[in-house]
């Protein structure tokens, strides 16, 4: 009974209808309290996404009648960041890419600052929160910090504040507690009307929401922050296999988890990318974090599901009727992956499984559900079923994980294209498939001119 009810309940919880109902209620409460359209913005000085977001907020406020409630944070929630150093490195690479896309300022090297210096500068930001002009002051401080302008920092910062940064510790704790209480963990976040928007990566969703409310000042209904996917698979360049041979064409490698909804989007979009440019696609599954005895707090999983829903809607991918495959569902599908590969149907099988558990409410833990997923991928259930007892897949799943770490990546989905010596690109998250596409275009462009 539970197995049949939960997918329907998930479908309702993730429905556009319920989301729009929540939005109408949020707007009704705002009007009843006679409040302006206020966006709470959580910024962290040493966060690349916060720096980029800060640069576009003034322009955003010119387009929409919104005000900002700025909240400075600093300390990461440890249970939300399994590999903070790798996260920071990846965020810097993301920042450089996004800065190029949107013509924003960004350094060639990460800023260097001691913990005490960061605390002192954070205290100055906290002080400005309670004064007019935070946006302008903060942007000048962020610029000086990220561009290594020590002299400018000394002119910007009040020594009465920086020398007594401990006096702002409770203020900082209050901001960080509010971020957690409101249901998030990242910085560079905007919170409006009960929904979260992560920096430039998700600003288009806020644009669309405000446009639907009729708030855009020029009534153009334009969306500016969609460049990372606007022209996805827009070029016609293809691999010249007749010249180079199929084996010499670089493959897109996806490190993937069946329980990751972002991996579901990544697989479908990755297949689209590979098909468009006629390059190979290789999927390397790993065990989900929980099955590797790691923590995934409820706050994190709740935000991820809501975010995947709107991303799936953006790409025209069905999502929301969920049958969580954690445990047996994952294990049974992984046990059959080698069989599917031996029949040349590995990708089709994984896609069938992912669509089943994330969009159709099919239980991969049941024989009837798994049989459906197997047979529609073109495989024989009678041949597949005996293989469910073979757990040799656990060896390659852990090998894939070690290989992922070897690329200085830590989570799924992650993509690797090319080699270190030839147009290498390594990215975390389906958001950065545009960087993989750039690497493919560069690679194939070189091949066609050789």
N, C-alpha and C positions, 0 to 999 in steps of 0.2 A: 504493500500500500504506500509506504513511504517513498519507494523508488518511483512510483508513478506520480506522486503529488509534488515532490521537490522540483522536478523540471518545470512544472506548470507554475509553481510559486516563483521560481527564479525568473521565468519569462515575464510574470507580472511585475516583479520588483525591478527588472531591467527594462521595462517597456517605456516607449516614448510617451505614451498616455500618462503614466504615473509621473514621469519626469516633468511633463508640462503642467500637471496638476500641482506639483510641488512649487514650480515656478510661479504659477498664478497665486498660490497662497502666500509665497514670499513677497510678491508685489503688493498684495492686499495688505499685508502687515506693514510694509513700508509706507503705503499711503495712509493707513490708519494712524501711524505714529508721526506722520508729516516729516519724514526723514528724506534727505537727498539720496541719490543713487551713490552709495558709498562702497568702495572696493577696499577690502583690507589687504595690504601688501606686506608679505613677510620677506625681508631681505637679510642676507648674510654677507658680510664684507668680503670674505675669502671664497665666495661662490661665484663661479663664472656666469651661471644663469641669472643670478641677481644683478650682476654688473650689466649684462646686456638688457635685461628687462628695464632697469632704471633709465637706460638711454632712450627708450621709446615711450615712456609714460607721459611725458609732456605732450607729444604729438597725439597720443591716444586721448588725452583729456581735451584736446582741441576738436577732436572728431565726435566725442560723446560728452554729454553733460554729467560727468561723474566727478566725485571727489575721492581722495585716497586717505586711508587711515594706515599710516606706516608703522610697522612693528619690526624692530631690529632683533635678530636672533644670532646665535653664534654656535652653541654646543649641539652636536649631532646626537640624536637619539640612538644609542648604541645598538639596540635590538633591531633597528631598521636598516643598518648599514653593515652587512656581513664582511665587506672588504673596503673600508673607507679610503685607504690610500689609492686603490685601483679606481674607486668611484671618482675621486678628485682628479686623477689623471685623465680619465675618460671625459669628465665634465670640461676640462680645459680643452681637449681636442674638439669636443662638441661646440664649445664657445668660439673657437677659432673658425670653425666651419660656418656657424650661424652668423658671425660677424661679417664674414665675406658675403654671405647671401643677402644680408640686409644693410651692408655698407655701414657697419658700426665699428667703434673703436675697440681694439683688442690687442694685447701684447703678443710678442713672439715667444716669450718665455713666461712661466708662472711667476707671480710676485714672490719675493722672499721677505718674510717678516717673522719676528719672534712671536711667541705666544703672548708675551706681555705687551708688545706693540699692538698686536691685534686687539687685545682687550682694551687698551687705551683708546684706539680709534673707534672701537665699538661703543665705548662710553660716550664719545663725542656724538655719535649718531643717536644714541639714546637720549641725550640731552636735547638734541634738535627736534625729536619727536613731538615735544610739547610746545614747540614754537612754530609760527608761520614760516614757510619757505624751506621745509625739510627737503623737498625734491631737488631744488637747486643746490642747496648746501651739500646734500648727500652725494649728488652726482659729481661735484667737484672733488670731494674726498675719495670717492671710488676711483675716479680718474687718476688722481695722484697716487693712490695705492697700487692700482693695477699697472700704471705706466712707469712705476719706479721713480716718482718725482718727490724725493725726500724733502727738498726745500719747500715745495708747495705744501706738503703735509704740515711742516712746522709752522707755516703761516696760517693754515686753515684751522688747526687744532688749538683750543684754549688749554694752556698748561694747567690751569686751575681744575679742569675736568680730567685731563689725561693723567695728571699726577695723583688723582684720587678716584681712579676707575673702580675701586672696590665699592665706592658709594653708590654705584649704579647696578650692583649685582642683583638686588631684589627686583629692580625694573626689568633687567634682562630675564630673570627667572619667571617673572609674570608674563612676559611676551612668549617665552618658550612654552610655558604651561598653557597659554591660550591656544597656541598652534596645536598642541597635542590634544587639548580638550575639544577643539573644533574638528578634530579628526584627521590631522595630517602630520607629516614628519619632514618633508622637504622644505628647503628655502627657495627663494625665487618664485614663490607661490602667490596667486591672487585668489581671494575668497569673496564671492559675490552671490547673494541670494541663495545660500546653502550649497553652492557648488564650487569646486576647486579648478583652477586653471594654472598649469605649470609653465610659467615664463613664456618665452616666444614660441616654444613648442606647442602650446595649447591656446595661445592668444586668439587664434582664429575662431575657436569655439565660443569665446566670450564676444567677439565681434558679431558672430551670427546671432547670438542670443539678443544682444542689444539692437541689432538691425531688425529682428523680428518684433521687438518692442517699439520700433519706430523712433529710436533715439539718435540715429546718426544725424549730425548737424546738417550735412549737405544732401541728405536723402538719397545718396547714390547707391546704398546697400552694398558698397564695396567691401571686400575682404582683402587685407594687405598681407597678413601673416600666414600665407599658405604656400610660400615659395618652395618649401622642402618637398612638396608632392605635386605642385601645380603642373609641372611638365614631366612627371614620372613616365618613363617608357615613351618619351616623345620623339626620340631620334630613331633613325632607320638604319644606323650602322649595324652590321652583322659580322660575325666571325667568318673569316675566309678559310673555311675548313679544307677546301680543295688545295689551298696553298700551304697551310700550316699543318694540316692533319688534326683530326678530332682530339687525339691524345695530348697535343701540345697546347690546346686552348685551356686557359685557366678556368677553374671551377669556382662557383660560389659555394662555400661551406657554411651550413647553418648548425650551430649548436642549439639544441632544441629540447623542450620538455613537453610531454603530452598534457601535463597539468597547468601549464602556463598559457593563459588566454592570449598574451602578447605573442607567444610562439605560434598560436593558431593563425593570427593575422600575418605573422612573418612568413609562415609556410606558403600561404596563398599569394602574398605579394612577392615573395621570393620566386615562386614558380612563374608568376607573371613576368618578372624581370628576366629570368633565365630564358623563358620562351621567346621573349621579345628580341633579345640579343643573341639567341641561339648559342648559349654557353651552358655547360653542365651545371647541375645543381646537386649537391651532396648534403644529406641530412645526417647529423651525428647526435642521436638522442642521449640525454643524461637523465639521471633520476631527479625528480622534483626535490626542492630544498627540504621539505618536511620529511621525505623518505630518506634523506641524508642526515637526519637528526639535527636539522637547523630550525630556527624559529621563523615563523611568518606571522607576525601579530595581526589580529583581526582588523585593526585600523588600516593596515597596509593592503590586505586582500580586499577590503570593502572599497577602497578608493580605486584599486586596479580594475575591479569588475565594472564600476561606473565609467571609468575612463575608456576601457576597451569597448564598451557599448557605443560611445559616441565616435570613437575612431572607426569601429566597424561600420557604423552608419555612414560615415564620411566616405569610406571606400566601397560601399555597396556590398558589404559582407554580412551574411546573416549571423546573429549572435544573440544569446540570452536565454535560450531554453537549455539549461545546463544540467548535466548528470555528472557530478564531480567524479573523475576517474581515480582519485587518490587511492593508493593501495592496489587492490586486485585489478582494477581497470587498467592502470598503467602497466603493471607487470604482465598481464595477459597480452596486451598489444605489443609490448616490447619483445615478448617471447616469440611472436610470429613475424617480427620485422625481417629477420634473416631469411625466413621462408619467402616472404614477399619479394625481397631483393633478388633471391635466386631465380625468381620468375620474372624479373624485370619490372616489378610492380611496387617497389618499395615506397616511392613518393605517393603513388595513388593510394596505397594502403594507409599511410600515415595521414593523408588528407581526409580519407574516409573516416578514420578514427577521430580526428580533431573536429571535423564537422559534426560528427555524431554526438560527441560529448559537450561541445560548446554551443551548438545551434539547434540540435534536434532532440535533445534529451534522451539519447540512446545510452543505456548502461553497458559499458564494455566489461563490467564484472559479471554479467549474466551470459549464459550460453546463447540465448536467443538474440541478445543485443550484439554480441561479438560476431555471431554468424552473419547477421545483416551487414556489419562493417566489412567483414572478410569477403563475402560474396559480391557485394556491389563494387569492390575493388578489382573483381575479376579472378579471385582466388577460390580454391576448392576447400570448403569447410571440412570435408571428410579427411583431407590430407592435413589441414591445419590443426585440427582439434588435438590429435595426439602430441603435437609439439608443445602444448601448453605446460607440460611437465618438465620441459628442459629449461633450466635456469642459467645456461651458459651465457645468456645475454648480459648477466650481471658483470661479467668480465669486460665486455666491450663498453658497457655503459660507464664504468669507472675509468676505463682507458680514455674515453671521450672527455670525461670531466678533467682528467689530468692534462689532456691536450689543450682543453679550453684554458686552464690556468697557465699553460705554457705560452699562450698568446697574450698573457697579461690581461685576460678577461676573466670574469667571475660569475656572470649570470646569463640567463637565457631570456630571449633569443640573442645570440651573438652571431656576427657574420665575419667571415674571413674571405678575402679574394686576393689571389695572386700570391707571390712569395716576397720575402724581404728584398730580394734582388730585382724584382720586376713588378712594379705597380701594386705594391702591397697595400691593402686597406683592411683594418680591423675595427669593427664597431660593435657597440652594445645597443640593442633595442631596434625595433622595427622602424622607429622614427628616422634612423640614420641610413635607411636603404638608399637615400639619394647620394650618400657618399660612396656606397658600393657602385651605384650606377655611374658616378663620375670616374671611378677607377676602371670600370669596364670600358667606358667610352675612350678613355686615355689608352688603355691597353689595345683595344681593337683598332683604334686610330693609328697607333704605331705599327701594328701588324699590316694594315692595308697600305702603308707607305713604304714598307720594307721591300 
